[in-house]
Amino acid sequence: MMRLTLKQQMFLAPATVLTLTTVLVIFLQYTYWDLSVKRQEAAKVSQTFVALAEADLAAQRMQGLVSHVTRRAQLDITALETLTELHDHLAGAVKRILTLMPLPDSTRALLNQAVNDLDPRHGYDGSRFLSALGLLRPQLVALAEQSQQRREQLRDVHLQNIDELVARTALITIIGVGTAIPLGTLLSLFFARRLQRRIKTLSDSAGRIVRGDLTPPPAPQRVQDELDDLAVSINQMTDRLIRVVSTEKLLEGAEEERRRIAMDLHDQSLSDLSDILRALQNLRSGNGSGEELGKIEEDLQRAIANLRDVMDNLHPQTLEILGLGAALQSHFERHLDKAHLPEYHLYISPQVEGLGLSRLCQLSLYRIALEAVHNVIKHAKASRYEITLDRRDDEVVLVVEDNGCGFRFQGQEPITGRGLNNIRERARAMGARVQWGPSRFTSGTRFELNLPLNGSSRHERDKGKTDHGTS
């Protein structure tokens, strides 16, 4: 489909009506021009008939005058002047006839010769004059009859053409106007409804965004006009707003996590250190024994282990040193490879390690994977689960699949929980898509995350930032 701007779409209907009206006017103008040509032809025939009548009248008067002079056998000055005057009228009339009427060359030659023979200025010869008039007058009568017939034909045709013109003009006008108006109306309704529908879609999308539903409106596959540009802009702004909101929620989650870590440090690590301090004070006062020294050492080792766990939760050192795959494998071996926990299978594609993902993307994938596994262990009642981190075309794909009891769904989304919200917000913050569905096992849930590689590159500027929240 060709690209039409909004202005072109709005003016297309009136332009179509104007074009059809112009074509109608041109047709009517051509019809009237054709009638005008026929009128000019009829006027020329009328002028020819008048010229023939004048020529015949002049020839008739010359013939009578020549006959009168021949009977009297005397040519006076008055008769000669009259004869010269009649010849001038005859010559002028014949000249108009030759100009207005198409004639054969023989007829033209005859008329010119007769006019020349009847010229008194070349001398008067009664027999020559009577002979020339005898040839001229029958020819003029015959031409007059032809001209009269042509006049009658043109008059009938003219009347018929006027009737046809009126009928044709009325018919063409009805057809033209009857076509232009409905066509213009249909085009106006088509483009108006199309524009109204597209504007309503954009308005509804903007309203949902204002109400807090940050679902981006669908972006057009091809940008054809200003509304498509606006739809693309709204889509991009919504996507950026989602990232901003997701980042804010992550920050809120990080703050909440800091409070939880502070409580853990206070309730556990600080308590252990207080016990160790009291034991050391007892030893200093001389009330301690060897058994108490062993207990102090155990408490100190436990406090150190607790502090290491807190530090690992804040930011896993293996992720910083060895990378995403090694960090996940280390965590699973240290914390999840236990007899009372479900059996698992972890697969990390070597291609993922070579993608050069930003620190923020690696940390987000690490947190999301652990949160998804935590949900399996806590809620799924599964005996087995699988974790896959692989590259598929231009995407990084994280899949966690179990054979547990599965989720309760509302429509296409699982029942909302804090862990699921954390997963969604982390995924949105780095431009990834998440979805839940049935597992390939006989029961259970499949969680899948898709991270476009071109979307992860925009997080390179966040390499210096770290996420202190845990899932």
C-alpha positions, 0 to 999 in steps of 0.5 A: 500500500502506498504511503499517504499522509494524514493530509492526503487521506483527508483531501482524497475524497474532495479531490476525487469529487473535484476530479470527477466534476472537472471531467464532467465539465470538460465533457460538457464543454467538448459537447458544446464545442462540437455543437458550436462547430456545426452552428458555424457550418450552418451559418457558412451555408446560409451565407453561401445561399445568400451569396448565390441569391445575390449572384443569380439576381445580378446575373438575371438583371444583367441578362435583362439589360443586355437583352434590352440593349440588343433589341434597341441596338444602342448602348448608352452611358447609363446602361453601361454604368448600370451594367458595370455596377451589376458586374461588380455585385456579381463578381463580389457574390461569386468571390464569396461563393468560391470562398464559402462553398467547396466546389470542383475545379471545373465549376470554379473555372466556369464561374471565374470565366463567366465573371471575366466574360461579363466584365464591361471594362473588357468591351461590350459584346452582346453575344458574348454576354448572353452566352456567358449568362447562359452558362452562369445562370443554370450553374448558379441555380443548381448551386442554390438548390444544393445549398438549400438542401444542405441548409435544410439538412443542417437545420434538422441535424441542429434541432436533433443535436440540441435534443440529443445534447439536452438528453446527453447533458442531463444523463451525463450530469446525473451519472457524474454527480451520482458517482462523484457524491457517493464515491466521495462520501464512501471515501470520506467514511472509509478514511474517517472511520479508519482514522477514528479507529486508529486514534481510538486505539492510541487514546485507549492505550494512553488511557491504560498507561495513565491508569497504571496498566503499562502494557505497550500498544502494538507497534505497526510493522510499517510506518505509513503516516503520522499516526503510525509514527505516533504509535511507534513513539507511544510504544517506545515511551511505554517501554522506557516507562516500564523500565523506569518503573521496573527499576524503581520497584527493584530499588524498593525491593533492594531497600526491603532486602537491606532491611531483611539483611539488617535484621538477619545480621542483628538477630543471627550474626550479632547474637553469635558475636555477642555470645563469643564476646561474653565467652571471651570475657569469661575466659579473661576473668579466669572462669573459662575452660578448654571446652569453652574454647572449643565452643567459642571456635565453633561459634566463631566459625558459624558467625563467619559462615553466616557473614559469608552467606549474607555477602554472597546474597548481597553479591555472589563473588563467583559471579564476579570472578568466574561468570554466570554459569560458574556462579549458578553451578557453584550455588546449586552444588553448595545449597541445592545438591542435598538429599532432602531437596528435589533432584535437578539437572543444570545445563548451561550452554558454552555459547552463553559465556561467550556473549559478553553480557553486561554485569547487570544482565548476568546478575539479573539472570542469576537472581531470576534463575534462583527465584524460579528454582526457589518457587519450585522448591517452596511451592511446586512439590516437585521431585525433579526440575531442570534448568537450561540456559542457552542461546536461541538465534538472537536471544538468551533463553532461560528455562526452568521446568518441573514435574510438580503440582503447577500454578493456579492461573488467571487467564494467561498469568499465574496467581500473583506473588511477590516472587513472581513480581520480582521476576517480572520486574527484573525481566522488564528492567533488562528488556526480557520477556517472561511466560509460564505454561504447562511443563513437558512432564506429565505435570508441573510448570514451565517458566521461560525467559527470552532476552534479546541480545540487542536489548541487553547491549543497552545495559552496558552503561550499567556495568558499574552498578550492582544490585544488592537485592535478593530474590 
